[in-house]
Every structure is written in structure tokens, then in C-alpha cells.
Amino acid sequence: MKGLLITFEGGEGAGKSTQVVRLAERLRGAGRVVRLVREPGGTAIGEEIRHLLKHSPNNDGMTAATELLLMNASRAQLVGEVLRPALAAGEVVLCDRYSDSTLAYQGYGRGLPLDQVAAVVDFAVGDTRPNLTLLLEVPPAVSAARLAVRQASRPAVRDRIEAEAAEFFARVERGFTELAAREPRRIRRLDASGSEDEVAAAIWAEVAPLLETAP
């Protein structure tokens, strides 16, 4: 049985985490073995790196280059420890963020040279590339409102990346749009501003044909 790597991308508050879980439930109902992972993180080492990147009280002075390298250190561990074995075993791997996020956030968002960002990503992932990427898109006002609700629900949790200014997220959004334009067959843009059920139905419409080609 051939494994599949399906990644979820998008800006803050797009509903990725919710839809990853919903898709996993539907795939399991269809008899597939499913693995859920997130980035940064997904392994014991990766989760420690995630804390350093996002939540550590000592990360204020982190440079963009350090952020890029830490993101991909976490990713390299995830690829070697989890993704490749799971895909070799025929599992469907659902990843909440993957390599496109690095190009969008550290490339477009932070302004690092895109060719250098791509080279670091290539080193971390090798040939472990997504079969399908679902890019969940919401208008900036919706994203900001959802992010505010999330932050209010966990006031004690500091997130360095979520605390960035609106201009940063506008650059990230432009990055995702340009990436999708380059690879429209792999990266499927979906309107995520509707209800959870509507978004889940749109996702399944993209995933179902892929399952037919990978029994």
C-alpha cells in the first residue's frame, strides 16, 4: 500500500488544526491508517524546538536565520523519525504545516533570500514531499478576529510568531498565494471562511480522488 503525505497550510486562524482532525476521522472511517503530526514539532526533539521558537521567554532576540535553521532542524527530525517510516508503511500522514510554511514565513515574512530558504528546506526534507497541500485561506479581518479569540482563550501562553504585526502576516499571505500559483496541481487553494462542515466538504473533494490513485 502506498503512503500519502497531505499537508495543511495557511495563515493564522485559518482552521487548519480543526480540519486536520476532521479529515483524519473520515479517513479512518474509510479504513486508512492515519498519522497526525504538526510543525514545528511532531517528535520529542521537535516539540522542544517548538517551545524555543514560539513560547520560550528567552526567544525575543532570535534572528530570522536562527528561526529558519531551528524550524528545519525540527523538520529534519520529523522526516527521519516519523514521516519516512509512516509513508513506507502505507499510512496517510496529515501534517499541520510543512515546508511551504517556511517559504512563506521565513522567506516572504522575514525577508530571507528565497533561494537560501529553499536550499535549507531541501536539505531537511530530501525527497519527502507532499502529495497534496491544502491551503486554507480566510480574509485578513477573519484571520485577525480568530487569532484574537485564540489569544484571549489562553492569556498565559506567549507565542512569539503570533505576536507579529499585521504587515508581517500580509507578506506571509502573499507568499502562500505566490507558492500556490507556482504549483497549482499540488497546492489547492480553499476558502476557509465558511462553516467547518463546508470547509471539510471542500477538503474531501480534493482528497478523495487522491485516495483512488493510492489504494
Buried (B, 14 or more C-beta within 10 A) or exposed (E): EEBBBBBBBBBBBBBBEBBBEBBBEBBEEEEBBBBBBBBBBBBEBBBBBBEBBBEBEEBEEBEBEEBBBBBBBBBBBBBBBBBBEBBEEBBBBBBBBBBBBBBBBBBBBBEBEBEEBBEBBEEBBEEBEBBBBBBBBBEEEBBBEBBEEBBEEEEEEBBBBBEBEEEBBBBBBEBBBBBBEEEEEBBBBBEBBBEEEEBBEBBBEBBEEEBEEEE
